Structure formats: structure tokens, C-alpha cells
Amino acid sequence: LVRMQFLQILSRKPGGLEMLFQIPFCQKQFPYTCLSTSACVYSKKKKANSYEQVDQEKYKNLVHSVTSYKTSAQTPETILEEDNLLYGPPSKHRPPIKAGTKTPKNWVPLINPSKRILPVSSDSNVPMKIPLQRTKMPSVTRILQETLSPQQLFYLGRWKQKMIEQLGKEGFEEYTKNLFLQGELFHSALESIFLSEEKAAKEQGKDDVVAGYLSSVEHVLQDISEVKALESGVYHETLQYLGLVDCVAKYRGRLCVIDWKTSEKPKPFLQNTYDNPLQVAAYIGAINHDANYDFQVRCGLVVVAYKNGSPAHPHFMDPDLCSHYWNKWLLRLEEYMDKN
């Protein structure tokens, strides 16, 4: 008690405690008492901290990461290294190797190297409209429909089953019939616009359905010029198939085969349009090998219009992309020929 009172008195005086803890003072005044901040006095058998023997300045980051409780020393890189050390490289779960790209057996170039391009005539501003010849040659649409992949057939069948459950069989038939009718009216209205038949276009535009589609493609029509063909039949003389092209015109200064599509769901990317790029590539190849057309096309455009009038999505296909889908089309064509 006397010692505690003495310490309290010293603590009130400046420098008092410093005097107390000097070794000579302690030895003279309190020979049998010693104050210490170390725990060694109370535990003689306690093991020394191994980290105290480490050169902490040299391994500062390592020591901090091990001793810190606020941050984790684990990172994605260290976890991968640890797994690799414990379990070895992940050789048992390698991703499957993609099969090599198939090449068509009967390859025909997209651009016809032997086709002569005639000089521009005076009546070239009148779009061509060649009637589609009814022959035994298969159409592009038929070839694509009969060579759908199992995955495409699965999703198409599931969608059809779902629609029949909602609308009934008769309701679904009426629904598909209306879709085709809307598409025909939309194409007819576009043809009237390109032929500058303003009166006919206005009459067709009174229909709410057609008006929505026309409003959807309004911004795309501003980029289209020099229409060369409308609803015109084409056939590939070498590969023996035919089709009906919606439109051939310049889009932002580049001659394209243009395919107009209608959709109730947004299709912001080209891959959302399924086989439409193959269809465009097939038409490009047919035009380039059809003697009725005195020009060649290198680009394509798939325009998806929406019934509610929201802005259409134009998907431009440059020459490289057209060549890519041309090869895919040739494979589908070969598959059809093998089946038939």
C-alpha cells in the first residue's frame, strides 16, 4: 500500500517515474523490487516467437501477410498455385477440342471470276423484277428448312408445342397465317416506297400492322439508295438452286442483297437471326452466277423490323462475313443434295 501511494505521488511530478525506473535508483531504494513490461518474469518456459528471429525488414510483405488479421493472404493466383502443387495440373478436365472447320466438297467461289460487268445503261435506275421460274430446282428456303440441325429442330418443336398449348391447334394455325400475311403486306409496302408509288404506300400504311413495321425501318430507309432489284428471282447456274431476292440496293454506299425480316422479339445481333445470313449469302452467290444480272454483289444486309414500331436492327455483312456464311451455305446445300 505504501509503495502504491509512493508511485501515485511520483506520477504527479514531471519526470518522477523516469527517475524511478533508472537502474541505480531502483537498486538503491528498492533492492528487492523490479518492474518489468516483459512476460518472461511470469513464464520461464514460454517458447520464443519464431517471427522475432526473422529479418522483418527484408521479408516485410511476407510477415505482414501472415500476421495480419484484417486482410487475407490468399489471391486467385496463390490458390491456383496451391491446387497445382497439391493435386497437379488439371489434365483430367480439359475442354473438348473443337472439330476442324469443314470445307465443302464442291466449292464454288462467291464472286464469279468469269462474269463480265456491262457498262451502266440509261434505264439502270429502274429496279429489275425477274419472275421466279418454277422448275425442279430446290429453293433456298426449302434447302435450309430440310437441313436444320437437331438443336434447331428441338427449339423449333418446343416453341411450336408451347404456342399450341397457349392458342390451341386452330389458334396456332391462324397465328402463323397472320404472320405470313403481315410479312407480305410489309414487303409490298416497301416495294411501293422504292418505286415511288406514294399513293399506294399511303394506302397500305393505313393498316396499323404495316404502319408499325414501316415506322420501324424508317431510319434504315434513309441509308438506302440506287435500288437495282425488287422481289426478283435468281438462280445459280452451277449449283442449281433458286430463290426470290427481296431487294438489291446500296446501303451506305455499298451494294448489298437486303433481306427484310419481321419479328415480335428484339434481335440486336446477327446470330439472333438464325439462318438468315446463310440465305443472304445464297442469294449473293446466285446473283453473281446468274446471267440475267449485269452486276456482282459482295455485301449483305439483314433488317429486322418490329411490329410495335421500335427502331429496326440492320445487320450489315461485309465481304469477309459473306464468304464465311457462303461456306456454311455450301455445306447445307451438300447435305440437302446427299439426302435427295
C-alpha positions in Angstrom: 0.0 0.0 0.0 2.9 2.4 0.9 4.5 1.6 -2.4 1.3 2.3 -4.4 0.9 5.7 -2.7 4.5 6.5 -3.4 4.1 5.7 -7.1 0.9 7.9 -7.2 2.9 10.8 -5.8 5.7 10.4 -8.3 3.4 10.2 -11.2 2.0 13.7 -10.4 5.5 15.2 -10.6 7.0 15.7 -14.1 9.9 13.2 -14.6 9.2 11.4 -11.4 8.5 8.0 -13.0 11.6 8.3 -15.2 13.7 8.7 -12.1 12.1 5.7 -10.5 12.8 3.3 -13.4 16.5 4.2 -13.6 18.6 1.2 -12.6 20.7 2.9 -10.0 17.7 4.3 -8.3 15.9 1.0 -8.2 19.0 -0.7 -6.8 19.5 1.8 -4.0 15.9 2.4 -2.8 14.2 -0.9 -3.7 16.9 -3.6 -3.9 14.3 -6.4 -3.7 11.7 -4.9 -6.2 11.8 -4.8 -10.0 9.2 -3.6 -12.5 9.2 -5.1 -16.0 7.0 -5.0 -19.1 8.0 -8.4 -20.3 6.1 -11.6 -19.6 9.3 -13.5 -19.2 9.2 -12.9 -15.5 6.0 -14.8 -15.1 6.6 -17.6 -17.5 10.1 -19.1 -17.7 9.1 -22.0 -20.0 7.3 -20.0 -22.7 8.6 -20.5 -26.3 10.1 -17.6 -28.1 8.2 -16.2 -31.0 9.8 -17.5 -34.2 8.8 -14.4 -36.2 11.1 -12.3 -33.9 14.1 -14.1 -35.4 13.1 -13.2 -39.0 14.7 -10.3 -40.8 11.4 -8.4 -40.8 12.7 -5.6 -43.0 13.8 -8.0 -45.7 10.6 -10.0 -45.6 8.3 -7.2 -44.6 5.5 -8.0 -47.0 5.5 -11.7 -46.2 5.5 -11.2 -42.5 2.6 -8.7 -42.8 0.5 -11.0 -44.9 1.0 -13.9 -42.4 0.4 -12.0 -39.2 -2.3 -9.6 -40.4 -5.8 -10.4 -39.4 -7.5 -7.7 -41.5 -6.5 -8.9 -45.0 -6.3 -12.3 -46.5 -3.1 -13.5 -48.0 -5.0 -15.7 -50.5 -5.3 -14.5 -54.1 -6.6 -16.3 -57.2 -3.0 -16.8 -58.3 -1.9 -18.3 -55.0 -4.9 -20.6 -54.8 -4.2 -21.9 -58.3 -0.5 -22.5 -57.4 -1.6 -24.3 -54.2 -4.0 -26.5 -56.1 -1.4 -27.2 -58.7 1.1 -28.2 -56.0 -1.4 -30.4 -54.1 -3.4 -32.0 -57.0 -1.2 -31.5 -60.0 -2.3 -29.8 -63.3 -6.0 -30.0 -64.3 -5.3 -32.5 -67.1 -8.4 -34.6 -66.3 -10.8 -31.8 -67.1 -9.5 -30.3 -70.3 -12.1 -28.6 -72.5 -13.2 -30.6 -75.5 -11.2 -30.0 -78.7 -13.3 -28.3 -81.3 -13.6 -30.1 -84.6 -11.9 -28.6 -87.6 -13.8 -26.4 -89.9 -15.4 -28.4 -92.6 -14.8 -27.4 -96.2 -17.4 -28.0 -99.0 -16.5 -30.8 -101.4 -17.8 -28.9 -104.4 -16.5 -25.5 -103.6 -17.7 -22.6 -105.9 -16.5 -19.1 -105.3 -19.0 -16.5 -104.1 -17.7 -14.0 -106.7 -17.9 -15.1 -110.3 -14.5 -14.5 -111.8 -15.7 -15.1 -115.4 -18.7 -12.7 -115.3 -18.5 -9.6 -117.4 -19.8 -6.4 -115.9 -21.6 -4.4 -118.6 -21.5 -0.6 -118.6 -24.3 1.2 -116.8 -27.3 1.8 -119.2 -29.6 4.7 -119.3 -32.5 2.8 -117.7 -30.4 1.4 -114.9 -32.4 3.4 -112.4 -35.4 1.1 -112.9 -35.2 -1.9 -110.5 -35.2 -5.3 -112.0 -38.0 -7.7 -111.2 -37.5 -11.1 -112.9 -40.3 -13.6 -112.4 -39.3 -16.7 -110.4 -39.1 -19.7 -112.7 -40.9 -22.8 -111.5 -38.5 -25.6 -112.1 -37.4 -28.8 -110.3 -34.6 -26.9 -108.8 -34.9 -26.5 -105.0 -35.3 -23.1 -103.4 -33.0 -21.6 -100.8 -35.8 -21.6 -98.2 -36.6 -25.3 -98.8 -32.9 -26.3 -98.6 -32.5 -24.5 -95.3 -35.7 -25.9 -93.8 -34.8 -29.5 -94.7 -31.2 -29.3 -93.3 -32.0 -27.9 -89.9 -29.7 -29.1 -87.1 -31.1 -31.4 -84.3 -30.7 -28.4 -81.9 -32.7 -26.1 -84.2 -35.4 -28.7 -84.7 -35.6 -29.2 -80.9 -36.1 -25.5 -80.1 -38.5 -25.0 -83.0 -40.6 -28.0 -81.9 -40.6 -26.8 -78.3 -41.7 -23.3 -79.4 -44.5 -24.8 -81.6 -45.7 -27.0 -78.7 -45.8 -24.1 -76.3 -47.7 -21.9 -78.8 -50.3 -24.7 -79.4 -50.8 -25.1 -75.6 -51.5 -21.4 -75.4 -53.5 -20.8 -78.6 -54.8 -24.3 -79.4 -54.1 -26.0 -82.7 -56.5 -23.9 -84.8 -55.4 -20.7 -83.0 -51.7 -21.5 -83.8 -52.6 -22.1 -87.5 -54.3 -18.7 -87.6 -51.4 -17.1 -85.8 -48.8 -18.4 -88.4 -51.2 -17.4 -91.2 -51.3 -13.9 -89.9 -47.6 -13.7 -89.6 -47.1 -14.6 -93.3 -49.8 -12.1 -94.3 -48.2 -9.3 -92.3 -44.8 -10.1 -94.0 -46.3 -10.0 -97.4 -48.0 -6.7 -96.7 -44.8 -5.2 -95.3 -42.8 -6.3 -98.4 -45.5 -4.9 -100.7 -45.4 -1.6 -98.9 -41.6 -1.4 -99.1 -41.8 -2.1 -102.9 -44.2 0.7 -103.3 -41.9 3.1 -101.5 -38.9 2.1 -103.6 -40.9 2.5 -106.8 -42.0 6.0 -105.6 -45.7 4.9 -105.6 -46.6 7.3 -102.8 -50.3 6.8 -103.2 -50.1 3.1 -102.9 -47.7 3.3 -100.0 -50.0 5.7 -98.1 -53.0 3.4 -98.6 -51.1 0.4 -97.3 -49.6 2.5 -94.5 -53.1 3.0 -93.1 -53.0 -0.6 -91.8 -51.8 -0.5 -88.2 -49.6 -3.5 -88.6 -47.9 -2.3 -91.7 -47.6 1.2 -90.2 -45.7 -0.2 -87.3 -43.2 -2.1 -89.5 -42.7 1.0 -91.8 -42.1 3.2 -88.8 -39.6 0.6 -87.5 -37.5 0.7 -90.7 -37.8 4.5 -91.3 -34.2 5.2 -90.2 -32.8 2.3 -92.3 -34.6 3.6 -95.5 -32.7 6.8 -95.2 -29.4 4.9 -95.8 -30.6 3.0 -98.9 -30.2 4.3 -102.4 -29.8 3.1 -106.0 -32.2 0.1 -105.9 -31.3 -2.4 -108.6 -33.8 -5.2 -108.0 -37.0 -5.8 -106.1 -38.7 -9.2 -105.4 -36.7 -10.6 -108.2 -36.0 -14.3 -109.0 -32.4 -15.6 -109.1 -30.9 -19.0 -109.8 -27.4 -20.4 -109.5 -26.5 -21.9 -112.9 -23.7 -24.1 -111.5 -25.1 -25.2 -108.2 -28.7 -25.5 -109.4 -30.8 -23.7 -106.8 -33.1 -20.7 -107.0 -34.6 -18.0 -104.8 -36.5 -14.8 -104.6 -34.5 -11.8 -103.5 -36.2 -9.1 -101.5 -34.0 -6.2 -102.6 -30.7 -5.3 -104.1 -29.6 -1.8 -103.4 -26.8 0.3 -101.9 -26.7 0.6 -98.1 -24.5 3.5 -97.0 -22.8 3.4 -100.4 -22.2 -0.4 -100.6 -24.2 -2.6 -102.9 -26.0 -5.3 -100.8 -28.5 -8.1 -101.0 -31.1 -6.8 -98.5 -33.4 -9.3 -96.7 -36.4 -7.7 -94.8 -37.5 -9.7 -91.7 -40.3 -9.1 -89.2 -40.1 -10.1 -85.6 -42.0 -9.7 -82.4 -38.9 -10.1 -80.2 -35.7 -7.9 -80.4 -32.9 -9.4 -82.4 -30.0 -7.0 -81.8 -27.2 -9.3 -83.0 -26.8 -11.2 -86.3 -26.6 -14.5 -84.5 -30.1 -13.9 -83.3 -31.4 -14.2 -86.9 -30.6 -17.9 -87.2 -30.2 -19.0 -90.8 -31.0 -15.6 -92.4 -27.2 -14.8 -93.1 -26.9 -18.1 -95.0 -30.0 -17.1 -97.0 -28.4 -13.8 -97.9 -25.1 -15.4 -98.8 -27.0 -17.9 -101.0 -28.8 -15.0 -102.9 -25.5 -13.2 -103.3 -23.9 -16.2 -104.9 -26.9 -16.8 -107.2 -26.9 -13.2 -108.4 -23.2 -13.3 -109.2 -23.7 -16.5 -111.2 -26.9 -15.5 -112.9 -26.6 -14.2 -116.4 -29.7 -12.0 -116.0 -27.8 -9.7 -113.7 -25.1 -7.5 -115.1 -23.5 -6.7 -111.7 -22.0 -8.6 -108.8 -22.7 -8.2 -105.1 -20.2 -8.6 -102.3 -22.1 -7.4 -99.2 -25.4 -8.3 -97.4 -27.9 -6.7 -95.0 -30.5 -8.3 -92.8 -33.0 -5.8 -91.5 -35.2 -6.9 -88.6 -38.4 -4.8 -88.3 -40.7 -4.7 -85.3 -44.5 -4.6 -85.2 -44.6 -2.1 -82.3 -42.6 0.4 -84.4 -39.4 0.3 -82.3 -36.3 1.0 -84.4 -35.3 -1.9 -86.6 -31.9 -3.6 -86.3 -29.9 -3.5 -89.5 -27.2 -6.2 -89.6 -24.5 -5.4 -92.2 -22.5 -8.3 -93.6 -19.1 -7.3 -95.1 -17.4 -9.4 -97.8 -15.5 -11.5 -95.2 -18.6 -12.2 -93.3 -20.5 -13.1 -96.5 -17.7 -15.5 -97.5 -17.9 -17.1 -94.1 -21.7 -17.7 -94.4 -21.3 -18.7 -98.1 -19.1 -21.7 -97.0 -21.8 -22.6 -94.4 -24.4 -22.4 -97.1 -22.4 -24.7 -99.4 -22.3 -27.3 -96.6 -26.1 -27.1 -96.1 -26.6 -27.4 -99.9 -24.3 -30.5 -100.0 -26.3 -32.0 -97.1 -29.6 -31.5 -98.9 -28.2 -33.0 -102.1 -27.0 -36.1 -100.3 -30.4 -36.6 -98.7 -32.2 -36.2 -102.0 
